[in-house]
Amino acid sequence: MGESSVLTLRLDAKLNQQLDRLSKATSRSRSFVAAEAIREYVTLNQWQIEETKKAVLEADRGEFASEAEVRRTMGKWTRRAR
């Protein structure tokens, strides 16, 4: 994993209890469970930010789906929902 550092944070009582229960249920330390949660949160949010930046650049270039493409896609998904 490489170098690590200490992070101190405050949790409300309910979240702290949930962390304790999860830690015990998975036989992992609270630190491990918290670090995993933060890692997943950061990864997801980095991905969302990058995808949003790409979408804005596409929009700035005028790269939009045509009306026909939107209708085709909507039709495909609404047929599946029925």
Buried (B, 14 or more C-beta within 10 A) or exposed (E): EEEEEEEEEEEEEEEEEEBEEBBEEEEBEBEEBBBEEEEEEEEEEEEEEEEEEEEEEEEEEEEEEEEEEEEEEEEEEEEEEE
